[in-house]
Amino acid sequence: MLTPTTSHTSFIGQRSRLNLNYGDEKLPIKLALQSVRTWRDTPTIATIAG
C-alpha cells in the first residue's frame, strides 16, 4: 500500500514483432524482427549536457 513516504514506480512493457515468410520450391526464407521496450516514469539512462 502506498503512503506519502513510500516511493513508487510504474512501467509499461511493449513487444513488437514483424514476421516475413517467402518461399518457392528451392529457397524458403523466414525473417523475424522483434523490438522489446520498457517505458518507465523514471529514466534508466542519464543524459549528459553538452
C-alpha positions, 0 to 999 in steps of 0.5 A, spaced: 500 500 500 502 506 498 503 512 503 506 519 502 513 516 504 513 510 500 516 511 493 513 508 487 514 506 480 510 504 474 512 501 467 509 499 461 512 493 457 511 493 449 513 487 444 513 488 437 514 483 432 514 483 424 514 476 421 516 475 413 515 468 410 517 467 402 518 461 399 518 457 392 520 450 391 528 451 392 529 457 397 524 458 403 526 464 407 523 466 414 525 473 417 523 475 424 524 482 427 522 483 434 523 490 438 522 489 446 521 496 450 520 498 457 517 505 458 518 507 465 516 514 469 523 514 471 529 514 466 534 508 466 539 512 462 542 519 464 543 524 459 549 528 459 549 536 457 553 538 452 
